[in-house]
């Protein structure tokens, strides 16, 4: 009888510990997800603020250009006016680096990230073509692109020599699938556990971005490959259309 009571007590204690452990883990995961979402909001705010800052700069410059052209016209300096307009046209072509993929929502994600990368003095080259209609959810595709670009920028910013920072983005339709390729410079070799690359962020994050990206690719039975060579990291993603 006593043995049965002791056994019941031990079982109750074990069940109590299991319950407390589950509550603790659930609370821990909730806090981690909340932190991750907070970081995403902060990044988005920074990207939007950067684009607003650029827009204000363009408006200010435009006023100055108009005033200069009016002055040349008022003084009858039409040759100088034409020269100024030619120079302005060249400058505008260099400034016009907006990506137009064919998909408005993806354009918004890519341009906000690329604009921020340029503002952080990262050399950027991008070419992207995306069908207007996708089998992949635009939200899911934004998760992939957002994480790819964020990770690439974070890796570039660890390089002290600004002239060595670069980010290359390529998207197109290939063999009936949406092909995404992102390559960036890196300072150190990424940490790995077997074939799995680990996040370079601090321990508070635990790589939620990488996990989310992997899950999205698995969801669509797509293909994902990460590769590293000295000074360069590249990610390839293929998603069925």
Secondary structure, DSSP 8 states (H G I E B T S, - for coil): -HHHHHHHHHHHHHHHHHHHHHHHHHHHHHHHHHHHHHHHHHHHHHHHHHHHHHHHHHHHHHHHHHHHHHHHHHTT-HHHHHHHHHHHHHHHHHH------S-HHHHHHHHHHHHHHHHTT-EEEEEE---SS-SS-HHHHHHHHHHHHHHHHHHHTT-S-GGG-EEEEEEEEETTEEEEEEEEE-SS---EETTEE---S-TTTTTHHHHHHHHHHHHTT-EEEEEEETTEEEEEEEEE-
